[in-house]
Amino acid sequence: MADTHVLFVEDDDVIREATQLALERDGFVVTAMPDGLAGLEAFRADRPDIALLDVMVPGLDGVSLCRRIRDESTVPVIMLSARADSIDVVLGLEAGADDYVTKPFDGAVLVARIRAVLRRFGHASGPDDRAGTGAADAAGLAEAVLRFGDLEVDTEGMEVRKGGETVALTPTEMRLLLEFSTVPNTVLSRDRLLERVWDYGWGGDTRVVDVHVQRLRGKIGQDRIETVRGFGYKLRG
Protein backbone atom coordinates (compact mmCIF):
# COMPACT_ATOMS: atom_id res chain seq x y z
CA MET A 1 0.00 0.00 0.00
CA ALA A 2 3.04 2.27 0.24
CA ASP A 3 2.49 3.62 -3.27
CA THR A 4 -1.26 4.15 -2.94
CA HIS A 5 -2.07 7.85 -3.27
CA VAL A 6 -5.16 9.14 -1.45
CA LEU A 7 -6.80 12.51 -2.09
CA PHE A 8 -8.59 13.59 1.09
CA VAL A 9 -10.87 16.65 1.02
CA GLU A 10 -12.09 17.77 4.47
CA ASP A 11 -12.63 21.29 5.82
CA ASP A 12 -12.40 20.44 9.53
CA ASP A 13 -8.74 20.98 10.45
CA VAL A 14 -8.71 18.47 13.32
CA ILE A 15 -10.40 15.69 11.35
CA ARG A 16 -8.26 16.36 8.29
CA GLU A 17 -4.95 16.28 10.15
CA ALA A 18 -5.85 13.31 12.36
CA THR A 19 -7.15 11.24 9.45
CA GLN A 20 -4.15 12.09 7.29
CA LEU A 21 -1.79 10.94 10.03
CA ALA A 22 -3.76 7.73 10.53
CA LEU A 23 -3.72 6.92 6.82
CA GLU A 24 -0.03 7.70 6.52
CA ARG A 25 0.69 5.35 9.43
CA ASP A 26 -0.99 2.63 7.37
CA GLY A 27 1.34 3.33 4.46
CA PHE A 28 -0.82 5.57 2.26
CA VAL A 29 0.49 8.70 0.56
CA VAL A 30 -2.04 11.42 1.37
CA THR A 31 -2.79 14.77 -0.23
CA ALA A 32 -5.17 16.60 2.11
CA MET A 33 -7.14 19.64 0.97
CA PRO A 34 -9.51 21.94 2.93
CA ASP A 35 -12.05 22.73 0.18
CA GLY A 36 -13.50 21.38 -3.02
CA LEU A 37 -11.81 23.70 -5.48
CA ALA A 38 -8.38 22.93 -4.03
CA GLY A 39 -9.34 19.27 -4.10
CA LEU A 40 -10.20 19.43 -7.79
CA GLU A 41 -6.88 21.10 -8.59
CA ALA A 42 -5.02 18.45 -6.59
CA PHE A 43 -6.93 15.68 -8.34
CA ARG A 44 -6.01 17.01 -11.76
CA ALA A 45 -2.39 17.56 -10.79
CA ASP A 46 -1.74 14.33 -8.88
CA ARG A 47 -4.19 11.78 -10.31
CA PRO A 48 -4.60 9.88 -7.02
CA ASP A 49 -5.56 6.21 -6.72
CA ILE A 50 -8.64 6.99 -4.61
CA ALA A 51 -10.52 10.09 -3.41
CA LEU A 52 -12.12 10.61 0.02
CA LEU A 53 -14.55 13.51 -0.18
CA ASP A 54 -16.47 15.08 2.67
CA VAL A 55 -19.98 16.05 1.56
CA MET A 56 -20.01 19.47 3.20
CA VAL A 57 -16.88 21.34 2.14
CA PRO A 58 -16.68 24.98 1.02
CA GLY A 59 -16.01 26.29 -2.48
CA LEU A 60 -17.19 23.18 -4.29
CA ASP A 61 -19.18 20.73 -2.19
CA GLY A 62 -18.24 17.06 -2.09
CA VAL A 63 -21.11 15.89 -4.30
CA SER A 64 -20.29 18.44 -7.01
CA LEU A 65 -16.61 17.57 -6.73
CA CYS A 66 -17.47 13.89 -7.15
CA ARG A 67 -19.39 14.70 -10.34
CA ARG A 68 -16.44 16.69 -11.71
CA ILE A 69 -14.05 13.83 -10.93
CA ARG A 70 -16.39 11.27 -12.47
CA ASP A 71 -16.60 13.36 -15.66
CA GLU A 72 -12.85 12.96 -16.04
CA SER A 73 -11.99 9.64 -14.43
CA THR A 74 -13.21 6.30 -13.09
CA VAL A 75 -10.97 6.60 -10.01
CA PRO A 76 -12.75 5.18 -6.94
CA VAL A 77 -14.51 7.71 -4.72
CA ILE A 78 -15.66 7.32 -1.11
CA MET A 79 -17.96 10.01 0.28
CA LEU A 80 -17.72 11.05 3.93
CA SER A 81 -20.76 12.49 5.68
CA ALA A 82 -21.39 13.67 9.23
CA ARG A 83 -24.95 12.45 8.89
CA ALA A 84 -26.41 9.12 7.79
CA ASP A 85 -28.96 11.26 5.99
CA SER A 86 -30.64 9.53 3.06
CA ILE A 87 -30.36 12.61 0.86
CA ASP A 88 -26.62 12.98 1.48
CA VAL A 89 -26.00 9.29 0.84
CA VAL A 90 -28.12 9.02 -2.29
CA LEU A 91 -26.85 12.28 -3.80
CA GLY A 92 -23.25 11.15 -3.32
CA LEU A 93 -23.87 7.74 -4.86
CA GLU A 94 -25.86 9.19 -7.74
CA ALA A 95 -22.98 11.58 -8.42
CA GLY A 96 -20.77 8.55 -9.04
CA ALA A 97 -19.34 7.64 -5.62
CA ASP A 98 -18.55 3.98 -5.09
CA ASP A 99 -19.13 3.89 -1.34
CA TYR A 100 -19.67 6.14 1.66
CA VAL A 101 -18.64 6.27 5.31
CA THR A 102 -20.53 8.10 8.05
CA LYS A 103 -18.64 10.34 10.49
CA PRO A 104 -17.49 9.98 13.15
CA PHE A 105 -15.66 6.92 11.86
CA ASP A 106 -13.10 4.59 13.38
CA GLY A 107 -9.75 4.83 11.61
CA ALA A 108 -9.48 1.08 11.23
CA VAL A 109 -12.93 0.91 9.64
CA LEU A 110 -12.03 3.67 7.17
CA VAL A 111 -8.81 1.90 6.19
CA ALA A 112 -10.71 -1.38 5.73
CA ARG A 113 -13.24 0.30 3.45
CA ILE A 114 -10.47 1.97 1.44
CA ARG A 115 -8.70 -1.34 0.98
CA ALA A 116 -11.93 -3.07 0.00
CA VAL A 117 -12.57 -0.47 -2.70
CA LEU A 118 -8.99 -0.66 -3.94
CA ARG A 119 -9.19 -4.46 -4.19
CA ARG A 120 -12.29 -4.10 -6.35
CA PHE A 121 -10.43 -1.69 -8.61
CA GLY A 122 -7.35 -3.87 -8.86
CA HIS A 123 -5.00 -1.62 -6.86
CA ALA A 124 -4.36 -4.28 -4.25
CA SER A 125 -4.30 -8.03 -4.04
CA GLY A 126 -5.39 -10.48 -1.42
CA PRO A 127 -7.08 -13.86 -0.88
CA ASP A 128 -10.53 -12.35 -1.46
CA ASP A 129 -9.60 -10.36 -4.56
CA ARG A 130 -12.21 -10.88 -7.21
CA ALA A 131 -11.48 -7.89 -9.41
CA GLY A 132 -12.03 -7.99 -13.12
CA THR A 133 -13.12 -11.42 -14.31
CA GLY A 134 -13.53 -12.98 -10.87
CA ALA A 135 -17.27 -13.42 -11.18
CA ALA A 136 -16.96 -14.94 -14.62
CA ASP A 137 -14.16 -17.29 -13.51
CA ALA A 138 -16.21 -18.43 -10.52
CA ALA A 139 -19.06 -19.38 -12.84
CA GLY A 140 -16.70 -21.39 -15.03
CA LEU A 141 -17.85 -19.70 -18.20
CA ALA A 142 -16.25 -20.83 -21.46
CA GLU A 143 -17.82 -18.03 -23.49
CA ALA A 144 -16.01 -14.72 -23.25
CA VAL A 145 -18.82 -12.58 -24.71
CA LEU A 146 -22.25 -12.94 -23.12
CA ARG A 147 -25.27 -11.72 -25.07
CA PHE A 148 -28.63 -10.59 -23.77
CA GLY A 149 -30.67 -9.23 -26.65
CA ASP A 150 -28.81 -6.18 -27.93
CA LEU A 151 -26.55 -6.17 -24.85
CA GLU A 152 -23.07 -7.74 -25.08
CA VAL A 153 -20.79 -8.25 -22.07
CA ASP A 154 -17.16 -9.04 -22.88
CA THR A 155 -15.91 -10.72 -19.71
CA GLU A 156 -12.29 -10.80 -20.88
CA GLY A 157 -12.00 -7.39 -22.51
CA MET A 158 -14.12 -5.81 -19.75
CA GLU A 159 -16.26 -4.03 -22.32
CA VAL A 160 -20.01 -3.65 -22.69
CA ARG A 161 -21.86 -2.85 -25.90
CA LYS A 162 -25.51 -2.04 -26.41
CA GLY A 163 -26.79 -2.10 -29.97
CA GLY A 164 -23.19 -2.24 -31.13
CA GLU A 165 -22.25 0.95 -29.25
CA THR A 166 -19.76 0.87 -26.37
CA VAL A 167 -21.27 1.61 -22.95
CA ALA A 168 -18.99 3.41 -20.49
CA LEU A 169 -19.22 1.79 -17.06
CA THR A 170 -17.29 2.52 -13.89
CA PRO A 171 -15.38 -0.47 -12.44
CA THR A 172 -18.06 -0.88 -9.75
CA GLU A 173 -20.83 -0.88 -12.35
CA MET A 174 -18.87 -3.40 -14.41
CA ARG A 175 -18.45 -5.73 -11.46
CA LEU A 176 -22.15 -5.43 -10.69
CA LEU A 177 -23.07 -6.30 -14.27
CA LEU A 178 -20.69 -9.27 -14.24
CA GLU A 179 -22.42 -10.65 -11.16
CA PHE A 180 -25.77 -10.44 -12.93
CA SER A 181 -24.62 -11.62 -16.34
CA THR A 182 -22.89 -14.78 -15.11
CA VAL A 183 -26.17 -16.03 -13.62
CA PRO A 184 -28.95 -14.51 -15.76
CA ASN A 185 -32.56 -14.99 -14.62
CA THR A 186 -31.28 -15.74 -11.11
CA VAL A 187 -32.35 -13.47 -8.26
CA LEU A 188 -29.38 -11.98 -6.41
CA SER A 189 -30.02 -10.55 -2.97
CA ARG A 190 -28.70 -7.15 -1.94
CA ASP A 191 -26.60 -8.83 0.77
CA ARG A 192 -24.96 -11.12 -1.78
CA LEU A 193 -24.21 -8.18 -4.05
CA LEU A 194 -22.74 -6.21 -1.14
CA GLU A 195 -20.45 -9.14 -0.36
CA ARG A 196 -19.45 -9.93 -3.94
CA VAL A 197 -19.24 -6.46 -5.49
CA TRP A 198 -18.43 -4.22 -2.52
CA ASP A 199 -16.35 -6.83 -0.66
CA TYR A 200 -18.30 -6.32 2.55
CA GLY A 201 -17.59 -9.06 5.05
CA TRP A 202 -20.23 -7.51 7.26
CA GLY A 203 -23.67 -5.98 6.82
CA GLY A 204 -23.67 -2.86 4.67
CA ASP A 205 -26.13 -0.23 3.58
CA THR A 206 -28.28 -1.69 0.81
CA ARG A 207 -28.88 1.80 -0.59
CA VAL A 208 -25.42 1.46 -2.12
CA VAL A 209 -26.73 -1.46 -4.17
CA ASP A 210 -30.03 0.19 -5.07
CA VAL A 211 -28.44 3.38 -6.39
CA HIS A 212 -25.82 1.51 -8.40
CA VAL A 213 -28.51 -0.71 -9.93
CA GLN A 214 -30.40 2.42 -10.97
CA ARG A 215 -27.25 3.89 -12.50
CA LEU A 216 -26.58 0.64 -14.35
CA ARG A 217 -30.14 0.50 -15.65
CA GLY A 218 -29.75 3.99 -17.03
CA LYS A 219 -26.82 2.76 -19.14
CA ILE A 220 -27.90 -0.71 -20.29
CA GLY A 221 -31.69 -0.30 -20.35
CA GLN A 222 -34.28 0.23 -17.64
CA ASP A 223 -35.99 -3.11 -18.27
CA ARG A 224 -32.83 -5.22 -18.42
CA ILE A 225 -32.52 -5.62 -14.62
CA GLU A 226 -35.73 -6.63 -12.88
CA THR A 227 -36.58 -5.88 -9.26
CA VAL A 228 -37.92 -8.91 -7.40
CA ARG A 229 -39.68 -7.26 -4.49
CA GLY A 230 -38.53 -8.53 -1.12
CA PHE A 231 -35.66 -10.59 -2.59
CA GLY A 232 -33.34 -8.55 -4.80
CA TYR A 233 -32.62 -8.15 -8.50
CA LYS A 234 -32.11 -10.33 -11.57
CA LEU A 235 -30.84 -9.82 -15.10
CA ARG A 236 -33.32 -10.75 -17.82
CA GLY A 237 -31.65 -13.40 -19.95
Phi, psi and omega per residue, in radians:
M1 nan -0.062 -3.013
A2 -1.066 -0.489 -3.088
D3 -1.679 0.055 -3.111
T4 -1.371 2.128 -3.060
H5 -1.762 2.148 -3.121
V6 -1.929 2.241 2.951
L7 -1.666 2.148 -3.092
F8 -2.131 2.055 -3.120
V9 -1.987 1.986 -3.057
E10 -2.689 2.250 -3.065
D11 -1.531 -0.311 3.113
D12 -1.365 2.035 -3.046
D13 -1.033 -0.744 -3.089
V14 -1.153 -0.841 -3.131
I15 -1.115 -0.730 -3.107
R16 -1.092 -0.829 -3.087
E17 -1.221 -0.712 -3.124
A18 -1.170 -0.727 -3.137
T19 -1.201 -0.688 3.109
Q20 -1.051 -0.795 3.127
L21 -1.078 -0.734 -3.132
A22 -1.110 -0.743 3.141
L23 -1.186 -0.689 3.122
E24 -1.144 -0.602 3.072
R25 -1.101 -0.494 3.118
D26 -1.543 0.111 3.021
G27 1.696 0.070 3.115
F28 -1.442 2.608 2.951
V29 -1.644 2.167 -2.980
V30 -2.097 2.264 2.911
T31 -1.896 2.002 -3.069
A32 -1.895 2.259 -3.113
M33 -2.207 2.562 -3.042
P34 -1.567 -0.144 -3.123
D35 -2.637 2.924 -3.035
G36 -1.185 -0.666 -3.135
L37 -1.147 -0.757 3.079
A38 -1.126 -0.627 3.111
G39 -1.124 -0.697 3.118
L40 -1.140 -0.722 3.106
E41 -1.096 -0.741 3.140
A42 -1.154 -0.670 3.111
F43 -1.070 -0.810 -3.110
R44 -1.181 -0.569 -3.106
A45 -1.400 -0.676 -2.980
D46 -1.796 -0.394 -3.081
R47 0.831 1.190 -3.087
P48 -1.197 2.927 3.115
D49 -1.406 -0.430 -3.123
I50 -2.746 2.609 3.126
A51 -2.104 2.300 3.011
L52 -1.903 2.040 -3.015
L53 -2.147 2.113 3.022
D54 -1.281 2.464 -3.098
V55 -1.123 -0.809 -3.031
M56 -1.773 1.466 3.040
V57 -2.161 2.641 -3.087
P58 -1.323 2.918 3.074
G59 1.457 -1.153 3.083
L60 -2.473 1.960 -3.042
D61 -1.157 2.861 -3.023
G62 -1.048 -0.653 3.138
V63 -1.151 -0.783 3.117
S64 -1.135 -0.681 3.103
L65 -1.106 -0.711 3.104
C66 -1.045 -0.757 3.119
R67 -1.068 -0.744 -3.129
R68 -1.114 -0.739 3.117
I69 -1.116 -0.774 -3.098
R70 -1.152 -0.491 3.068
D71 -1.135 -0.432 -3.035
E72 -1.927 -0.297 -2.964
S73 -2.759 2.768 3.018
T74 -1.792 0.279 3.132
V75 -0.955 2.432 3.141
P76 -1.111 2.495 -3.124
V77 -2.267 2.285 3.006
I78 -2.010 2.199 3.095
M79 -1.561 2.503 3.079
L80 -2.038 2.280 -3.111
S81 -2.379 2.447 3.109
A82 -1.332 -0.194 -3.139
R83 -2.219 2.536 3.029
A84 -1.529 0.700 -3.071
D85 -1.292 2.322 -3.085
S86 -1.014 -0.688 -3.111
I87 -1.133 -0.805 3.111
D88 -1.009 -0.835 -3.084
V89 -1.103 -0.892 -3.075
V90 -1.142 -0.733 3.127
L91 -1.053 -0.752 3.128
G92 -1.108 -0.757 3.140
L93 -1.203 -0.703 3.116
E94 -1.147 -0.489 3.113
A95 -1.283 -0.198 3.094
G96 2.083 0.077 3.113
A97 -1.169 2.612 -3.124
D98 -1.636 -0.386 -3.125
D99 -2.848 3.003 3.059
Y100 -2.557 2.708 3.110
V101 -2.301 2.353 -3.129
T102 -1.589 2.323 3.047
K103 -1.519 2.618 -0.055
P104 -1.280 2.524 -3.103
F105 -2.104 2.653 3.026
D106 -1.384 2.374 -3.100
G107 -1.002 -0.683 -3.129
A108 -1.158 -0.637 3.112
V109 -1.163 -0.749 3.122
L110 -1.064 -0.790 3.131
V111 -1.081 -0.714 3.125
A112 -1.094 -0.703 3.141
R113 -1.196 -0.683 3.096
I114 -1.073 -0.803 -3.116
R115 -1.141 -0.653 3.105
A116 -1.088 -0.772 3.114
V117 -1.114 -0.762 -3.115
L118 -1.133 -0.620 3.070
R119 -1.084 -0.726 -3.141
R120 -1.105 -0.544 -3.085
F121 -1.650 0.071 3.059
G122 1.414 0.273 3.120
H123 -1.542 -0.150 -3.128
A124 -2.578 2.744 3.139
S125 -2.077 2.857 3.128
G126 3.074 3.021 -3.070
P127 -1.102 -0.415 -3.106
D128 -1.769 0.167 -3.088
D129 -1.179 2.130 3.125
R130 -2.221 0.491 -3.072
A131 -1.134 2.762 3.064
G132 1.187 -1.976 -3.006
T133 -1.623 0.269 -3.084
G134 -0.938 -0.818 -3.117
A135 -1.097 -0.735 3.138
A136 -1.153 -0.736 3.124
D137 -1.065 -0.740 -3.108
A138 -1.079 -0.569 -3.129
A139 -1.435 -0.149 3.115
G140 1.168 0.644 -3.072
L141 -1.345 2.346 3.076
A142 -1.572 -0.465 -3.089
E143 -1.523 2.204 -3.093
A144 -1.375 -0.592 -3.113
V145 -1.908 2.062 3.128
L146 -1.727 2.410 -3.077
R147 -2.137 2.310 3.095
F148 -2.337 1.592 -3.038
G149 1.124 -2.180 -3.141
D150 -1.545 0.120 -3.127
L151 -1.742 2.238 3.093
E152 -2.102 2.295 3.127
V153 -2.074 1.941 3.118
D154 -1.570 1.822 -3.037
T155 -1.348 -0.251 3.091
E156 -1.693 -0.775 -3.140
G157 -1.426 -0.115 -3.126
M158 0.942 0.839 3.110
E159 -2.240 2.617 3.110
V160 -2.225 2.361 3.095
R161 -2.249 2.442 3.095
K162 -2.205 2.064 -3.070
G163 1.059 0.523 3.136
G164 1.500 -0.162 -3.135
E165 -1.706 2.401 3.135
T166 -1.185 2.358 3.105
V167 -1.841 2.179 -3.132
A168 -1.468 2.008 3.108
L169 -2.045 2.573 2.975
T170 -1.289 2.812 3.105
P171 -0.966 -0.654 3.123
T172 -1.159 -0.745 3.108
E173 -1.115 -0.656 3.121
M174 -1.131 -0.768 3.129
R175 -1.106 -0.683 3.116
L176 -1.108 -0.779 3.127
L177 -1.134 -0.651 3.098
L178 -1.071 -0.712 3.110
E179 -1.046 -0.748 3.134
F180 -1.220 -0.785 -2.976
S181 -1.267 -0.402 3.118
T182 -1.356 -0.313 3.101
V183 -2.376 1.105 -3.102
P184 -1.057 2.630 3.138
N185 1.150 0.212 3.090
T186 -1.906 2.279 -3.137
V187 -1.310 2.198 3.092
L188 -1.921 2.204 -3.129
S189 -1.288 2.772 3.088
R190 -1.084 -0.649 -3.141
D191 -1.131 -0.699 3.114
R192 -1.133 -0.733 -3.141
L193 -1.144 -0.678 3.077
L194 -1.046 -0.715 -3.130
E195 -1.235 -0.771 -3.026
R196 -1.405 -0.701 -3.059
V197 -1.603 -0.753 -3.082
W198 -1.676 -0.038 3.059
D199 1.084 0.573 3.095
Y200 -1.441 2.080 3.025
G201 -1.559 0.112 3.130
W202 -2.471 3.006 -3.137
G203 -1.080 2.377 3.118
G204 -2.168 3.117 -3.129
D205 -1.433 2.041 -3.081
T206 -1.220 -0.202 3.060
R207 -1.089 -0.496 3.082
V208 -1.035 -0.769 3.122
V209 -1.156 -0.852 -3.055
D210 -1.024 -0.776 -3.106
V211 -1.193 -0.700 3.130
H212 -1.177 -0.623 3.061
V213 -1.086 -0.745 3.112
Q214 -1.092 -0.729 3.109
R215 -1.109 -0.717 3.135
L216 -1.146 -0.730 3.094
R217 -1.013 -0.703 -3.127
G218 -1.097 -0.357 -3.097
K219 -1.751 -0.575 -3.071
I220 -1.903 -0.104 -3.133
G221 2.144 2.246 -3.059
Q222 -1.086 -0.545 -3.065
D223 -1.591 -0.079 -3.050
R224 -1.227 -0.653 3.118
I225 -1.881 2.138 -3.057
E226 -1.730 2.392 3.024
T227 -1.490 2.208 3.048
V228 -1.867 1.722 -2.968
R229 -0.952 2.258 3.116
G230 1.509 -0.136 -3.080
F231 -2.192 -0.808 -3.114
G232 2.701 -2.385 -3.073
Y233 -2.361 2.753 3.019
K234 -2.546 2.628 3.076
L235 -1.554 2.241 3.087
R236 -1.228 2.125 -3.103
G237 -1.392 nan nan
